[in-house]
Amino acid sequence: MHLRASRLFAATALSLSLAPLVQAENADAADRETVVVTSTYLYSDQVTALRSPTPIIDVPQSLSVVSAEQIAEQAFDSIGDIIAYTPGVSTSQGEGHRDAVVFRGVRSTADFFVDGVRDDVQYYRPLYNLEQVEILRGPNALLFGRGGTGGVLNRVTKKGQLGDQFTDYRTSIDSFGAFDVQLDTNLPVSDSAALRINGFYESLANHRDFHDGDRFGVNPTGRFSLGASSTLDLSYEFIDYQHFIDRGIPTGADGRPVEALKDVVFGDAELNTAELEAHVLRANLQHQFSDNLKGVFSASYGDYDKLYQNFYASAYNPATNIVTLDGYLDTTQRQNLVLSGSLVGEFTTGPFGHTVVSGIEYIDTTNNNDRFNSFFDQSADDTETFFANRPIALFNGVGVNANGAVTTNDFTVDLNDDTAAEVEVYSAFIQDEIELSPNFDLVIGARFDSFDISVLNVPANDVRSRKDEEISPRLGLVYKPQENISVYASYSESFLPRSGEQFTDINGANNQLDPDTFSNLEAGVKLNFTQRLSFTASIFEIEQSSPQVSDSDPSTLDVIDSQITGFEAQLQGQLTDQWYLSAGYSNLDGEQVSRTGPTGLCPRELPEHMFSLWNAYEVTDRFGLGLGLSYQDDTFIDNGNNAILPGYTRVDASAYYDINEDFRVQLNVENLTDEIYFPHAHSTHQVSVGAPINARLTLRGRF
């Protein structure tokens, strides 16, 4: 077994960082609509994404927590909505069929987790069954393994509540005609068991032509008290959705989105579609061995069947108004098995107190993927040209091209790839939070990962495999001059195998290359003004090292380093009993580095400035208003810095009225100023068009 010790990068920095916890009180019906900061932990049952019940103020890294109540008050219905109000992170288009988050300038489609368990399939994640969303920034390999290079996003699901009976419901409709229904019911089965069922249905529509579809999900869970020391949670989730894929509009000669084309959909009204069916089983057992030792054991199995097919703009000629369309049909079948166990122990050695978290994890993944390129009979190729008119002259694969000829597409002719991947991962980690004195804590730990992948290229009957064994260290120091203030510094590393996030990229010489490695140096301060109001700010540096086959000598490697530096700040909580505020700012800077050195080019999707603000004010005991904005600076769409995503400011507002203590009417208005804006992109000619002013009416209640 070959162990490659991770390279430590020495540097110094000074920073400020925040992560207050805002969550809804688990109080009676009269109080439950109030958003307050009630706990120092990531969530109340202390089975946290950090594996141990560490107070937020003692965590030596930046993170943000968004509660279910915040999600409801701001009418968020996607991960992208949450990201827009979170500092240091932004969204990417994800080709119109998946969540894609840019954590501190590092784009990811796989660094997603549910209750701390990996959830790396590419799809749009629903929010209907969540207690809160946790966004941890910086490399997080020690607790989460491979990836997590710029950050991770963890969704905390609702669990059964012993001894409580309630039914919460929500229904809404917006000005585009989209509507949804959500139900959350908890039933006590006995003194030691409870059943909780969350479900939703959503009918999709928006401002773009052809956008339709629906989503359905149901998540029954059971909680069982197995005596005074053990709790078992069982869960099954079924998700089914179908929706239109819209990959936006092209850029013009100036490299900016062509506003004149903002109403044109560059796709096929029938064939641009994504479909997903998922079955996920989860089990979590917590056992208190003693007052000082707790165990958490979990198992998760997911079966995912996904199809997406689409046409999109790959080139555009402004002089002739002719667009080139490309396309493909892609299917994925994935089965994920994740088994993990961890122990949290507290003890002392001499004058030092210890909280030790140790654990093991096993992951077995089977992934089958195939892709067929589009094939047009007139061009005998995967691309075809059309006039950029509304609508594009293509329907159900048949259209009139720019030459006036009828052209027909066939998604069964041109096979791009067909792969079958087997992935097996063994991991072990240990972390010790050492109380050196009443004012100083030291966090030190490491994780070992053995990542073994084999990929069969079906058409060529060629098998490529690679095994990577990596150690990911973490070191942090926390100084607390007083209980409500902490100053910290931390260093951590992560890695990403060359097979990529979705296991399809072992080709060419990639199976001979070591993983990309990422190091993060961060420092900051956290300040709790009160139990309900916190401030944080941080500075950080992320360095990526990427081994590449040398141009001059193919038998040797070049190691190419790139850096991203940044600053984040966030203020969150209750300014007064009536006024809740969440404000965040980030500043990011980076440069691409090639074999010959710094290029002077900025990494794609790295806005220099981002700012968000949300105010919620209780005018009376029954009536409240909300007002917020999100701002994103100009950023580059491509690494060549030839295409620009223009900066924008979007203003949102809300109002609610409580008819009684169990029934609320709520109105949310998005893009109050009706600004034309482009929130994200995938590549040069695939720029998403933001929605004009629109409103959503929501009814929320409990019985």
C-alpha positions as CSV (number, residue, x, y, z in Angstrom):
1,M,0.0,0.0,0.0
2,H,1.4,3.3,-1.0
3,L,0.7,6.3,1.2
4,R,1.4,9.7,-0.2
5,A,1.7,12.2,2.6
6,S,-0.1,15.5,1.9
7,R,2.2,18.5,1.2
8,L,1.9,21.2,3.8
9,F,1.8,24.8,2.6
10,A,3.2,27.3,5.1
11,A,1.8,30.8,5.1
12,T,0.4,33.5,7.4
13,A,-2.8,35.4,7.3
14,L,-5.2,37.4,9.4
15,S,-8.9,37.2,9.0
16,L,-12.4,37.5,10.3
17,S,-15.1,34.8,10.0
18,L,-18.8,34.3,10.9
19,A,-21.3,31.6,11.1
20,P,-24.2,32.4,13.3
21,L,-27.0,29.9,13.6
22,V,-30.5,31.1,12.9
23,Q,-33.3,28.6,13.4
24,A,-37.0,28.5,14.2
25,E,-38.0,27.9,17.8
26,N,-39.6,24.5,18.5
27,A,-42.2,26.4,20.6
28,D,-45.9,26.5,20.6
29,A,-47.9,27.6,17.6
30,A,-48.1,31.2,18.7
31,D,-44.3,31.5,18.7
32,R,-43.2,29.2,15.9
33,E,-43.3,31.9,13.2
34,T,-40.6,34.0,14.9
35,V,-37.0,33.6,13.5
36,V,-34.5,33.7,16.3
37,V,-31.1,32.5,17.2
38,T,-31.7,29.9,19.9
39,S,-28.7,27.6,19.9
40,T,-24.9,27.7,19.4
41,Y,-24.9,24.3,17.7
42,L,-25.4,23.6,14.0
43,Y,-28.7,22.0,14.8
44,S,-30.5,21.1,17.9
45,D,-30.1,17.3,18.1
46,Q,-26.3,17.8,17.8
47,V,-25.8,15.2,15.1
48,T,-24.0,17.8,13.1
49,A,-22.2,18.0,9.8
50,L,-19.1,18.5,11.9
51,R,-19.6,15.1,13.6
52,S,-19.4,16.6,17.1
53,P,-21.6,19.1,19.0
54,T,-19.1,21.9,18.7
55,P,-20.5,25.5,19.4
56,I,-20.4,27.5,16.2
57,I,-18.1,30.1,17.8
58,D,-15.5,27.4,18.4
59,V,-15.4,26.1,14.8
60,P,-12.2,27.4,13.1
61,Q,-13.7,27.9,9.6
62,S,-16.4,29.9,7.8
63,L,-19.9,28.5,7.6
64,S,-23.5,29.6,7.2
65,V,-26.7,28.0,8.4
66,V,-30.1,28.7,6.7
67,S,-33.1,27.5,8.7
68,A,-36.4,26.1,7.3
69,E,-38.1,29.3,8.6
70,Q,-35.7,31.5,6.5
71,I,-36.4,29.3,3.5
72,A,-40.1,29.7,4.0
73,E,-40.0,33.5,4.7
74,Q,-37.9,34.3,1.6
75,A,-39.8,31.8,-0.5
76,F,-36.7,29.9,-1.6
77,D,-37.5,26.9,-3.8
78,S,-34.0,25.9,-4.9
79,I,-30.4,25.6,-3.7
80,G,-29.6,28.5,-6.0
81,D,-32.0,30.8,-4.2
82,I,-30.2,30.1,-0.9
83,I,-26.8,30.6,-2.5
84,A,-27.8,34.1,-3.7
85,Y,-28.0,35.2,0.0
86,T,-24.8,33.5,1.2
87,P,-21.4,35.2,1.1
88,G,-18.4,33.6,-0.6
89,V,-20.5,31.3,-2.9
90,S,-22.3,31.7,-6.2
91,T,-24.2,29.6,-8.6
92,S,-23.3,28.1,-12.0
93,Q,-25.9,27.2,-14.6
94,G,-25.3,23.4,-14.4
95,E,-26.4,23.0,-18.0
96,G,-30.0,23.6,-16.9
97,H,-30.4,20.2,-15.2
98,R,-28.5,20.2,-11.9
99,D,-27.4,22.2,-8.9
100,A,-23.9,23.7,-9.4
101,V,-22.3,25.8,-6.7
102,V,-19.1,27.8,-7.0
103,F,-17.5,27.7,-3.5
104,R,-15.0,30.4,-3.3
105,G,-14.2,30.2,-7.0
106,V,-14.2,26.4,-7.2
107,R,-17.2,25.0,-9.1
108,S,-18.8,21.8,-7.9
109,T,-21.7,19.5,-8.9
110,A,-20.9,16.8,-6.3
111,D,-20.0,18.4,-2.9
112,F,-23.5,17.9,-1.6
113,F,-24.5,16.0,1.5
114,V,-27.7,14.9,3.3
115,D,-27.4,14.6,7.1
116,G,-23.6,14.4,6.5
117,V,-23.9,11.6,3.9
118,R,-22.6,12.1,0.4
119,D,-25.2,13.0,-2.2
120,D,-23.2,13.5,-5.4
121,V,-25.7,12.7,-8.2
122,Q,-26.4,15.6,-10.6
123,Y,-30.0,16.8,-10.0
124,Y,-32.0,19.7,-8.6
125,R,-32.4,19.1,-4.9
126,P,-35.8,19.9,-3.4
127,L,-36.2,21.8,-0.1
128,Y,-39.5,20.4,1.1
129,N,-38.2,18.1,3.9
130,L,-35.4,20.3,5.4
131,E,-34.7,21.6,8.9
132,Q,-31.8,23.7,7.6
133,V,-29.0,24.0,5.1
134,E,-25.4,24.2,6.2
135,I,-22.8,25.7,3.9
136,L,-19.2,25.1,5.1
137,R,-16.5,26.9,3.1
138,G,-12.9,25.9,2.5
139,P,-11.6,22.4,1.9
140,N,-13.4,19.9,4.1
141,A,-11.8,16.6,3.3
142,L,-11.2,15.6,7.0
143,L,-14.9,15.0,7.6
144,F,-16.3,14.6,4.1
145,G,-13.5,12.9,2.1
146,R,-12.6,13.7,-1.5
147,G,-13.8,16.9,-3.1
148,G,-15.1,19.6,-0.8
149,T,-12.3,21.6,-2.4
150,G,-13.9,25.0,-2.0
151,G,-16.7,24.0,0.4
152,V,-19.6,21.6,0.9
153,L,-23.4,22.0,1.3
154,N,-25.2,19.8,3.8
155,R,-29.0,19.4,4.0
156,V,-30.4,18.5,7.4
157,T,-33.7,16.6,7.0
158,K,-36.7,16.6,9.3
159,K,-36.9,13.8,11.7
160,G,-39.8,12.3,13.7
161,Q,-40.6,14.1,17.0
162,L,-41.5,11.9,19.9
163,G,-44.6,12.8,21.8
164,D,-45.8,15.5,19.4
165,Q,-48.6,15.6,16.9
166,F,-49.0,18.2,14.2
167,T,-49.6,18.8,10.5
168,D,-48.0,21.7,8.7
169,Y,-49.1,22.6,5.2
170,R,-48.1,25.1,2.5
171,T,-49.5,25.9,-0.9
172,S,-48.4,28.7,-3.2
173,I,-48.9,30.0,-6.7
174,D,-46.8,32.5,-8.6
175,S,-47.5,35.0,-11.4
176,F,-46.0,32.7,-14.1
177,G,-48.6,30.0,-13.2
178,A,-46.3,27.7,-11.2
179,F,-47.8,26.2,-8.1
180,D,-46.8,23.8,-5.3
181,V,-48.2,22.0,-2.3
182,Q,-46.2,20.8,0.7
183,L,-47.3,18.7,3.7
184,D,-45.4,17.9,6.9
185,T,-47.2,15.7,9.4
186,N,-45.9,14.1,12.6
187,L,-47.7,11.3,14.4
188,P,-46.8,9.7,17.7
189,V,-47.1,5.9,17.3
190,S,-46.2,5.3,21.0
191,D,-44.3,6.8,23.8
192,S,-41.1,5.6,22.1
193,A,-41.9,5.9,18.4
194,A,-43.0,8.6,16.0
195,L,-43.8,8.7,12.3
196,R,-43.2,11.8,10.2
197,I,-44.2,12.2,6.6
198,N,-43.1,15.1,4.3
199,G,-44.3,15.3,0.8
200,F,-44.6,17.9,-2.0
201,Y,-45.8,18.4,-5.5
202,E,-44.8,21.2,-7.8
203,S,-46.0,22.2,-11.2
204,L,-43.3,24.2,-13.0
205,A,-43.5,27.4,-15.1
206,N,-41.4,30.5,-15.5
207,H,-40.8,33.5,-17.8
208,R,-39.2,31.5,-20.6
209,D,-41.0,29.8,-23.5
210,F,-41.7,26.0,-23.2
211,H,-40.6,25.8,-19.5
212,D,-42.9,23.3,-17.9
213,G,-42.7,20.1,-16.0
214,D,-43.5,18.8,-12.5
215,R,-41.7,17.5,-9.4
216,F,-43.0,15.1,-6.8
217,G,-41.3,13.8,-3.6
218,V,-42.3,12.0,-0.5
219,N,-40.2,11.3,2.6
220,P,-41.6,9.1,5.4
221,T,-39.3,8.9,8.4
222,G,-39.6,7.0,11.7
223,R,-37.9,7.8,15.0
224,F,-37.6,5.1,17.7
225,S,-36.3,5.5,21.2
226,L,-34.5,2.3,22.0
227,G,-34.2,2.8,25.7
228,A,-32.6,5.7,27.5
229,S,-29.4,5.7,25.5
230,S,-30.3,4.9,21.9
231,T,-32.3,6.6,19.1
232,L,-32.9,5.1,15.7
233,D,-34.0,7.1,12.7
234,L,-35.2,5.4,9.5
235,S,-36.1,7.1,6.3
236,Y,-37.2,6.4,2.7
237,E,-37.3,9.1,0.1
238,F,-38.8,8.9,-3.4
239,I,-38.2,11.8,-5.9
240,D,-39.6,12.0,-9.4
241,Y,-39.4,14.9,-11.7
242,Q,-39.5,16.0,-15.3
243,H,-38.7,19.5,-16.5
244,F,-37.6,21.5,-19.5
245,I,-33.9,22.3,-19.9
246,D,-33.1,25.9,-20.8
247,R,-29.4,26.7,-21.3
248,G,-29.9,30.3,-22.0
249,I,-28.8,32.7,-24.7
250,P,-25.5,33.4,-26.6
251,T,-23.1,36.3,-26.2
252,G,-22.3,38.8,-28.9
253,A,-19.2,40.3,-30.5
254,D,-18.6,42.3,-27.3
255,G,-18.6,39.1,-25.2
256,R,-21.7,40.1,-23.3
257,P,-25.2,38.4,-23.4
258,V,-27.3,39.6,-26.4
259,E,-30.2,41.3,-24.7
260,A,-32.2,41.4,-27.9
261,L,-32.3,37.6,-27.7
262,K,-33.5,37.5,-24.1
263,D,-36.9,36.0,-25.0
264,V,-35.5,33.4,-27.4
265,V,-35.2,29.8,-26.2
266,F,-32.3,28.0,-28.0
267,G,-33.7,24.5,-27.8
268,D,-36.4,22.1,-28.8
269,A,-39.8,22.5,-27.1
270,E,-40.3,18.8,-27.0
271,L,-36.8,17.3,-26.6
272,N,-35.1,19.6,-24.2
273,T,-36.0,17.6,-21.1
274,A,-34.6,16.1,-17.9
275,E,-36.1,13.2,-16.0
276,L,-35.1,11.7,-12.6
277,E,-36.4,8.9,-10.5
278,A,-34.6,8.3,-7.2
279,H,-35.2,5.9,-4.3
280,V,-33.1,6.6,-1.2
281,L,-33.0,4.6,2.1
282,R,-31.3,6.0,5.2
283,A,-30.7,4.8,8.7
284,N,-29.1,6.5,11.6
285,L,-28.4,5.1,15.0
286,Q,-27.2,7.2,17.9
287,H,-26.0,5.5,21.1
288,Q,-24.8,7.1,24.3
289,F,-22.3,4.6,25.7
290,S,-21.6,6.8,28.7
291,D,-21.7,10.5,29.8
292,N,-18.4,11.0,27.9
293,L,-18.8,8.7,24.8
294,K,-21.3,8.8,22.0
295,G,-21.6,6.7,18.8
296,V,-23.3,7.6,15.6
297,F,-23.7,4.9,12.9
298,S,-25.4,5.4,9.6
299,A,-26.2,3.6,6.4
300,S,-27.6,5.0,3.1
301,Y,-28.5,3.4,-0.2
302,G,-29.6,5.3,-3.2
303,D,-30.8,4.2,-6.6
304,Y,-30.9,6.9,-9.3
305,D,-32.1,6.8,-12.9
306,K,-31.6,9.9,-14.8
307,L,-32.1,11.1,-18.4
308,Y,-31.4,14.5,-19.9
309,Q,-31.4,15.5,-23.5
310,N,-31.1,19.0,-25.0
311,F,-30.1,21.3,-27.8
312,Y,-28.2,24.5,-26.9
313,A,-26.3,27.4,-28.6
314,S,-22.7,26.6,-29.3
315,A,-21.9,29.6,-31.6
316,Y,-23.5,32.8,-32.7
317,N,-22.9,35.2,-35.6
318,P,-24.4,38.6,-34.8
319,A,-23.9,39.9,-38.3
320,T,-26.1,37.2,-39.8
321,N,-28.2,36.4,-36.7
322,I,-27.4,32.8,-37.2
323,V,-27.0,30.5,-34.3
324,T,-25.3,27.0,-34.2
325,L,-27.1,24.4,-32.2
326,D,-25.4,21.4,-30.7
327,G,-27.0,18.7,-28.5
328,Y,-26.8,15.3,-26.9
329,L,-28.8,12.7,-25.0
330,D,-27.3,11.5,-21.7
331,T,-28.5,8.8,-19.3
332,T,-27.1,7.9,-15.9
333,Q,-27.9,4.9,-13.6
334,R,-26.2,5.1,-10.3
335,Q,-26.3,3.1,-7.1
336,N,-24.6,4.5,-4.0
337,L,-24.0,2.6,-0.7
338,V,-22.5,4.6,2.1
339,L,-21.8,3.0,5.5
340,S,-20.2,5.0,8.3
341,G,-19.6,5.0,12.0
342,S,-18.1,7.6,14.3
343,L,-17.4,8.0,18.0
344,V,-17.3,11.2,20.0
345,G,-15.5,11.0,23.3
346,E,-14.6,13.6,25.9
347,F,-11.8,13.1,28.4
348,T,-8.9,14.9,30.1
349,T,-5.1,14.3,30.1
350,G,-3.5,16.3,32.9
351,P,-4.6,20.0,32.4
352,F,-5.9,19.4,28.9
353,G,-9.5,18.6,27.9
354,H,-10.1,16.6,24.7
355,T,-13.1,16.1,22.4
356,V,-12.0,13.3,20.0
357,V,-14.0,12.5,16.9
358,S,-13.0,9.3,15.1
359,G,-14.7,7.3,12.4
360,I,-14.6,5.1,9.4
361,E,-16.5,5.2,6.2
362,Y,-17.1,2.8,3.3
363,I,-18.6,3.8,-0.1
364,D,-19.5,1.5,-2.9
365,T,-20.7,3.2,-6.1
366,T,-21.8,1.8,-9.4
367,N,-22.2,4.3,-12.2
368,N,-23.4,3.6,-15.8
369,N,-23.4,6.5,-18.2
370,D,-23.9,6.9,-21.9
371,R,-24.2,9.8,-24.2
372,F,-25.3,10.2,-27.8
373,N,-24.5,13.3,-29.7
374,S,-27.1,15.0,-31.9
375,F,-26.8,14.1,-35.6
376,F,-28.5,16.2,-38.2
377,D,-29.0,14.7,-41.6
378,Q,-28.4,17.9,-43.6
379,S,-25.0,18.7,-42.0
380,A,-24.2,15.0,-41.3
381,D,-22.8,16.3,-38.0
382,D,-23.8,17.0,-34.5
383,T,-24.3,20.7,-35.2
384,E,-26.8,22.6,-37.4
385,T,-27.4,26.3,-38.0
386,F,-30.7,28.2,-37.6
387,F,-31.8,31.8,-37.6
388,A,-32.0,33.1,-34.0
389,N,-35.7,33.9,-34.2
390,R,-38.4,33.2,-31.6
391,P,-39.2,30.4,-31.7
392,I,-36.2,28.5,-33.1
393,A,-37.3,26.5,-36.1
394,L,-36.8,23.1,-34.4
395,F,-39.5,21.0,-33.0
396,N,-39.3,17.3,-31.9
397,G,-36.0,17.0,-33.7
398,V,-37.2,18.4,-37.1
399,G,-36.7,21.9,-38.3
400,V,-35.7,24.3,-41.1
401,N,-32.0,25.2,-41.0
402,A,-30.4,28.6,-42.0
403,N,-30.2,27.4,-45.6
404,G,-33.9,26.8,-45.8
405,A,-33.6,23.0,-45.9
406,V,-35.6,20.7,-43.7
407,T,-33.3,18.9,-41.3
408,T,-33.9,16.0,-38.9
409,N,-32.0,15.0,-35.8
410,D,-31.3,11.5,-34.7
411,F,-30.1,10.8,-31.1
412,T,-29.2,7.1,-31.9
413,V,-26.5,7.5,-34.5
414,D,-23.4,9.2,-32.9
415,L,-22.3,7.5,-29.7
416,N,-20.1,9.8,-27.8
417,D,-19.3,7.5,-24.9
418,D,-20.6,4.5,-22.9
419,T,-18.9,3.8,-19.6
420,A,-19.5,1.6,-16.6
421,A,-17.6,2.7,-13.4
422,E,-17.1,0.9,-10.2
423,V,-15.9,3.0,-7.2
424,E,-14.8,1.7,-3.8
425,V,-13.7,4.0,-1.0
426,Y,-12.3,3.2,2.4
427,S,-11.8,6.0,4.8
428,A,-10.7,6.6,8.4
429,F,-10.4,9.9,10.3
430,I,-9.6,11.3,13.7
431,Q,-9.8,14.8,15.1
432,D,-9.0,16.1,18.5
433,E,-10.3,19.4,19.9
434,I,-7.9,20.1,22.7
435,E,-8.7,22.7,25.3
436,L,-5.2,24.0,26.1
437,S,-6.5,26.6,28.5
438,P,-9.8,28.3,29.2
439,N,-9.0,30.7,26.4
440,F,-7.2,28.5,23.8
441,D,-8.4,25.5,21.8
442,L,-6.3,23.5,19.3
443,V,-8.0,21.4,16.6
444,I,-5.8,18.8,14.9
445,G,-6.7,15.8,12.8
446,A,-6.2,13.9,9.6
447,R,-8.2,11.6,7.3
448,F,-7.0,8.7,5.2
449,D,-8.9,7.9,2.0
450,S,-8.3,4.9,-0.3
451,F,-10.1,5.7,-3.6
452,D,-10.2,2.8,-6.1
453,I,-11.9,3.3,-9.4
454,S,-12.3,1.1,-12.5
455,V,-14.0,2.4,-15.6
456,L,-15.0,0.2,-18.6
457,N,-15.2,1.9,-21.9
458,V,-17.9,-0.3,-23.4
459,P,-17.4,0.4,-27.1
460,A,-13.7,-0.2,-27.0
461,N,-13.9,-2.9,-24.3
462,D,-11.1,-1.1,-22.6
463,V,-10.8,-1.0,-18.8
464,R,-8.9,1.8,-17.0
465,S,-8.3,1.9,-13.3
466,R,-6.5,3.9,-10.7
467,K,-6.1,3.8,-6.9
468,D,-5.3,6.9,-4.9
469,E,-4.4,6.9,-1.3
470,E,-4.4,10.3,0.3
471,I,-4.0,11.8,3.8
472,S,-5.8,15.1,4.4
473,P,-4.7,17.1,7.4
474,R,-6.5,19.8,9.4
475,L,-5.1,22.2,11.9
476,G,-6.9,25.0,13.7
477,L,-6.3,27.3,16.7
478,V,-9.1,29.2,18.4
479,Y,-8.5,32.0,21.0
480,K,-11.4,33.3,23.1
481,P,-10.5,36.4,25.0
482,Q,-14.1,36.2,26.3
483,E,-16.9,33.7,25.9
484,N,-18.7,35.6,23.1
485,I,-15.6,36.3,21.0
486,S,-13.3,33.9,19.2
487,V,-10.3,34.6,16.9
488,Y,-9.1,31.6,14.9
489,A,-6.6,30.4,12.3
490,S,-6.8,27.2,10.4
491,Y,-5.1,25.1,7.7
492,S,-6.7,22.2,5.8
493,E,-6.2,20.2,2.6
494,S,-8.5,18.3,0.2
495,F,-8.1,16.3,-3.0
496,L,-10.0,15.4,-6.1
497,P,-9.1,12.3,-8.2
498,R,-8.6,12.7,-11.9
499,S,-11.7,10.6,-12.6
500,G,-13.6,13.8,-11.8
501,E,-16.7,14.3,-9.7
502,Q,-18.8,12.0,-11.8
503,F,-16.3,9.2,-12.5
504,T,-16.2,9.4,-16.3
505,D,-12.9,11.2,-16.9
506,I,-10.2,8.4,-16.8
507,N,-9.2,8.7,-20.4
508,G,-6.0,9.5,-22.2
509,A,-3.2,9.8,-19.6
510,N,-5.5,10.8,-16.8
511,N,-5.3,7.4,-15.1
512,Q,-1.6,8.0,-14.7
513,L,-2.0,11.4,-13.0
514,D,-2.1,12.1,-9.2
515,P,-5.2,13.9,-7.9
516,D,-5.6,17.6,-7.8
517,T,-4.8,18.9,-4.3
518,F,-6.2,21.9,-2.6
519,S,-5.0,23.7,0.5
520,N,-6.8,26.4,2.5
521,L,-5.4,28.9,4.9
522,E,-7.9,30.9,6.8
523,A,-8.1,33.1,9.8
524,G,-10.9,35.2,11.4
525,V,-13.0,36.4,14.3
526,K,-16.5,35.5,15.4
527,L,-18.5,37.8,17.7
528,N,-21.8,37.1,19.4
529,F,-23.2,40.4,20.3
530,T,-26.1,38.6,22.0
531,Q,-27.4,35.1,21.9
532,R,-29.5,36.2,18.9
533,L,-27.0,38.4,16.9
534,S,-23.6,37.4,15.5
535,F,-21.0,38.9,13.3
536,T,-18.1,37.3,11.4
537,A,-15.5,38.1,8.8
538,S,-12.6,36.1,7.4
539,I,-9.8,36.2,5.0
540,F,-8.5,33.1,3.2
541,E,-6.3,31.6,0.5
542,I,-7.0,28.5,-1.5
543,E,-4.1,27.0,-3.5
544,Q,-4.7,24.3,-6.2
545,S,-1.9,22.0,-7.3
546,S,-2.6,20.1,-10.5
547,P,0.0,17.6,-11.9
548,Q,0.1,17.6,-15.7
549,V,2.1,15.6,-18.2
550,S,5.1,17.8,-19.1
551,D,5.1,19.2,-22.7
552,S,8.9,18.8,-23.0
553,D,9.2,15.3,-21.5
554,P,6.0,13.1,-21.4
555,S,7.7,10.9,-18.8
556,T,7.7,13.7,-16.2
557,L,5.1,15.9,-14.7
558,D,4.7,19.6,-14.2
559,V,2.8,20.8,-11.1
560,I,0.7,23.8,-11.9
561,D,-0.5,26.0,-8.9
562,S,-3.3,28.5,-8.9
563,Q,-4.5,30.7,-6.1
564,I,-7.7,32.3,-5.0
565,T,-7.7,34.8,-2.1
566,G,-10.7,36.4,-0.5
567,F,-12.5,38.1,2.3
568,E,-16.0,37.4,3.7
569,A,-18.2,39.1,6.3
570,Q,-21.6,38.4,7.6
571,L,-24.0,39.9,10.2
572,Q,-27.0,37.8,11.1
573,G,-29.7,37.7,13.8
574,Q,-32.2,39.8,15.7
575,L,-31.3,43.5,15.9
576,T,-34.4,44.0,18.0
577,D,-37.3,41.8,19.0
578,Q,-39.1,43.0,15.8
579,W,-36.2,43.3,13.3
580,Y,-34.2,40.4,11.8
581,L,-31.2,41.1,9.6
582,S,-29.0,39.0,7.5
583,A,-26.2,40.8,5.6
584,G,-23.2,39.2,3.8
585,Y,-20.3,40.5,1.7
586,S,-17.4,38.7,-0.1
587,N,-14.4,39.8,-2.1
588,L,-12.7,37.3,-4.3
589,D,-9.5,37.5,-6.4
590,G,-7.6,34.8,-8.3
591,E,-5.2,34.2,-11.2
592,Q,-4.8,31.2,-13.5
593,V,-1.4,29.7,-13.7
594,S,0.0,27.8,-16.7
595,R,3.2,25.8,-17.2
596,T,4.9,29.1,-18.1
597,G,3.7,30.9,-15.0
598,P,1.0,33.4,-14.2
599,T,-1.3,34.2,-17.1
600,G,-2.9,37.4,-16.0
601,L,-6.3,35.7,-16.5
602,C,-8.9,35.5,-13.8
603,P,-10.6,32.1,-13.2
604,R,-14.1,31.9,-14.5
605,E,-17.1,32.5,-12.3
606,L,-15.1,34.5,-9.7
607,P,-17.0,37.8,-9.0
608,E,-14.8,40.3,-7.2
609,H,-17.7,41.6,-5.1
610,M,-20.8,40.0,-3.9
611,F,-23.3,41.5,-1.4
612,S,-26.6,40.4,0.0
613,L,-29.0,41.9,2.5
614,W,-32.3,40.7,4.0
615,N,-34.5,42.6,6.5
616,A,-37.6,41.1,8.1
617,Y,-39.6,43.5,10.4
618,E,-42.6,42.7,12.5
619,V,-44.9,45.7,12.2
620,T,-47.4,44.2,14.6
621,D,-47.9,40.9,16.2
622,R,-49.7,39.7,13.1
623,F,-48.2,41.8,10.2
624,G,-44.6,41.8,8.9
625,L,-42.6,43.1,6.0
626,G,-39.4,41.9,4.3
627,L,-37.0,43.7,2.0
628,G,-33.7,42.5,0.6
629,L,-31.3,42.6,-2.3
630,S,-28.5,40.5,-3.8
631,Y,-25.6,42.0,-5.8
632,Q,-23.0,40.2,-7.9
633,D,-20.2,41.9,-9.7
634,D,-19.1,41.3,-13.3
635,T,-17.4,38.0,-13.8
636,F,-15.9,36.0,-16.6
637,I,-17.9,33.2,-18.2
638,D,-14.9,31.5,-19.7
639,N,-11.3,30.9,-18.6
640,G,-10.1,32.8,-21.7
641,N,-11.8,35.9,-20.2
642,N,-13.5,36.6,-23.6
643,A,-17.1,36.4,-22.4
644,I,-18.5,38.5,-19.5
645,L,-21.4,37.9,-17.2
646,P,-22.6,41.4,-16.3
647,G,-23.0,42.4,-12.7
648,Y,-26.5,42.9,-11.4
649,T,-28.5,44.0,-8.3
650,R,-31.8,42.2,-7.6
651,V,-34.3,43.6,-5.1
652,D,-36.8,41.2,-3.4
653,A,-39.7,42.0,-1.0
654,S,-42.2,40.2,1.1
655,A,-45.2,40.8,3.4
656,Y,-47.2,38.4,5.6
657,Y,-50.4,38.6,7.7
658,D,-51.3,36.0,10.4
659,I,-55.0,35.4,10.2
660,N,-54.7,33.6,13.4
661,E,-51.9,31.8,15.3
662,D,-52.2,28.8,12.9
663,F,-52.7,30.4,9.5
664,R,-50.5,32.8,7.6
665,V,-51.0,34.6,4.2
666,Q,-47.7,35.6,2.6
667,L,-46.7,37.5,-0.5
668,N,-43.2,37.5,-2.0
669,V,-42.1,39.7,-4.9
670,E,-38.9,38.9,-6.7
671,N,-36.9,41.4,-8.8
672,L,-39.0,44.3,-7.6
673,T,-37.3,46.8,-9.9
674,D,-37.8,44.5,-13.0
675,E,-34.1,44.5,-13.9
676,I,-32.9,42.6,-16.9
677,Y,-30.1,40.5,-15.5
678,F,-28.2,37.3,-16.1
679,P,-27.6,35.3,-12.9
680,H,-25.1,32.6,-14.2
681,A,-23.8,30.8,-17.2
682,H,-22.3,27.5,-18.3
683,S,-20.2,28.5,-21.2
684,T,-19.7,31.4,-23.6
685,H,-23.1,31.0,-25.5
686,Q,-25.1,29.6,-22.6
687,V,-26.1,32.5,-20.3
688,S,-29.2,32.2,-18.1
689,V,-31.8,35.0,-18.3
690,G,-33.1,36.2,-14.9
691,A,-36.8,36.4,-14.3
692,P,-38.6,39.7,-14.6
693,I,-40.7,41.0,-11.7
694,N,-42.9,38.2,-10.4
695,A,-44.9,37.5,-7.3
696,R,-45.8,34.4,-5.3
697,L,-48.8,34.1,-3.0
698,T,-48.4,31.5,-0.2
699,L,-50.7,30.1,2.4
700,R,-49.0,28.4,5.4
701,G,-50.7,26.8,8.4
702,R,-50.8,24.1,11.0
703,F,-53.5,22.0,12.4
